[in-house]
């Protein structure tokens, strides 16, 4: 029985998954910002329509 103490391919795989998670987090944050901006603009537009 052998123990592979440092398996470089698995380290690469872990680093790749961390990068994918970070990218997904950034995409999610961008989508949240876009939704919040659209919500704010909708509120402004509704307020303008109600004033007229």
Backbone as JSON, one array per atom type, in Angstrom:
{
  "sequence": "XXXXXXXXXXXXXXXXXXXXXXXXXXXXXXXXXXXXXXXXXXXXXXXXXXXX",
  "N": [[0.85, -1.18, 0.0], [0.61, 2.16, -0.91], [1.14, 5.59, -0.1], [0.13, 8.54, -1.4], [1.42, 11.35, -0.83], [1.78, 14.0, -1.79], [-0.12, 14.83, -4.27], [0.02, 16.14, -7.19], [-1.74, 16.48, -9.34], [-4.22, 16.31, -8.13], [-4.07, 18.54, -6.5], [-4.02, 20.56, -8.42], [-6.57, 20.17, -9.45], [-8.14, 20.88, -7.24], [-7.41, 23.59, -6.98], [-8.42, 24.5, -9.41], [-11.17, 24.08, -9.03], [-11.6, 25.87, -6.91], [-11.1, 28.27, -8.24], [-13.21, 28.19, -10.08], [-15.38, 28.35, -8.33], [-14.94, 30.91, -7.24], [-15.25, 32.48, -9.55], [-17.94, 31.94, -10.13], [-19.12, 33.06, -7.87], [-18.51, 35.77, -8.28], [-19.97, 36.22, -10.64], [-22.55, 35.82, -9.66], [-22.73, 37.93, -7.81], [-22.6, 40.09, -9.58], [-24.98, 39.72, -11.02], [-26.81, 40.11, -8.96], [-26.31, 42.82, -8.4], [-27.12, 43.92, -10.86], [-29.86, 43.27, -10.85], [-30.7, 44.73, -8.61], [-30.17, 47.32, -9.51], [-31.97, 47.47, -11.67], [-34.34, 47.27, -10.24], [-34.29, 49.66, -8.73], [-34.4, 51.56, -10.82], [-36.89, 50.91, -11.86], [-38.57, 51.66, -9.75], [-38.14, 54.42, -9.77], [-39.17, 55.05, -12.31], [-41.87, 54.29, -11.98], [-42.64, 56.1, -10.0], [-42.4, 58.49, -11.45], [-44.42, 58.14, -13.38], [-46.69, 58.04, -11.77], [-46.77, 60.62, -10.8], [-47.58, 62.1, -12.94]],
  "CA": [[0.0, 0.0, 0.0], [1.4, 3.38, -0.97], [0.45, 6.84, 0.22], [0.53, 9.63, -2.29], [1.34, 12.5, 0.07], [1.56, 15.18, -2.61], [-0.64, 14.47, -5.57], [-0.06, 17.43, -7.87], [-2.93, 16.57, -10.18], [-5.37, 16.62, -7.27], [-3.91, 19.93, -6.07], [-4.47, 21.37, -9.54], [-8.02, 20.04, -9.51], [-8.69, 21.69, -6.15], [-7.22, 24.99, -7.37], [-9.36, 24.77, -10.5], [-12.51, 24.19, -8.42], [-11.63, 27.14, -6.16], [-11.23, 29.33, -9.25], [-14.57, 28.13, -10.61], [-16.27, 28.88, -7.29], [-14.75, 32.36, -7.19], [-15.87, 33.06, -10.75], [-19.38, 31.84, -9.95], [-19.48, 34.06, -6.85], [-18.46, 37.08, -8.93], [-21.12, 36.32, -11.55], [-23.75, 35.97, -8.84], [-22.73, 39.29, -7.27], [-22.93, 40.99, -10.69], [-26.41, 39.56, -11.29], [-27.52, 40.77, -7.85], [-26.2, 44.27, -8.64], [-27.97, 44.25, -12.01], [-31.25, 43.2, -10.41], [-30.94, 45.86, -7.72], [-30.22, 48.53, -10.34], [-33.24, 47.44, -12.4], [-35.39, 47.56, -9.26], [-34.25, 51.1, -8.44], [-34.9, 52.27, -11.99], [-38.34, 50.68, -11.94], [-39.2, 52.51, -8.73], [-38.09, 55.8, -10.28], [-40.13, 55.16, -13.42], [-43.23, 54.24, -11.43], [-42.88, 57.38, -9.33], [-42.62, 59.5, -12.5], [-45.73, 57.9, -13.99], [-47.72, 58.37, -10.79], [-46.81, 62.08, -10.64], [-48.24, 62.7, -14.13]],
  "C": [[0.89, 1.23, 0.0], [0.51, 4.58, -0.65], [1.0, 7.92, -0.69], [0.35, 10.93, -1.5], [1.06, 13.78, -0.71], [1.16, 14.72, -4.0], [-0.91, 15.77, -6.32], [-1.3, 17.57, -8.75], [-4.17, 16.87, -9.33], [-5.28, 18.05, -6.74], [-4.37, 20.88, -7.18], [-5.99, 21.35, -9.62], [-8.7, 20.88, -8.43], [-8.57, 23.17, -6.49], [-8.2, 25.4, -8.46], [-10.78, 24.94, -9.95], [-12.64, 25.48, -7.62], [-11.81, 28.3, -7.13], [-12.64, 29.36, -9.82], [-15.57, 28.69, -9.6], [-16.16, 30.39, -7.18], [-15.41, 33.06, -8.37], [-17.4, 33.03, -10.63], [-19.87, 32.87, -8.94], [-19.5, 35.46, -7.46], [-19.63, 37.28, -9.89], [-22.41, 36.54, -10.77], [-23.85, 37.39, -8.27], [-23.09, 40.31, -8.36], [-24.42, 40.92, -11.01], [-27.23, 40.25, -10.2], [-27.47, 42.29, -8.02], [-27.1, 44.71, -9.78], [-29.45, 44.25, -11.63], [-31.59, 44.39, -9.53], [-31.03, 47.17, -8.51], [-31.54, 48.59, -11.11], [-34.4, 47.75, -11.46], [-35.45, 49.05, -8.96], [-34.79, 51.92, -9.61], [-36.4, 52.1, -12.16], [-39.09, 51.54, -10.95], [-39.24, 53.95, -9.21], [-39.11, 56.0, -11.38], [-41.57, 55.14, -12.93], [-43.57, 55.55, -10.75], [-43.14, 58.49, -10.35], [-44.0, 59.36, -13.11], [-46.84, 58.32, -13.03], [-47.84, 59.88, -10.58], [-47.56, 62.74, -11.78], [-49.7, 62.4, -14.17]]
}
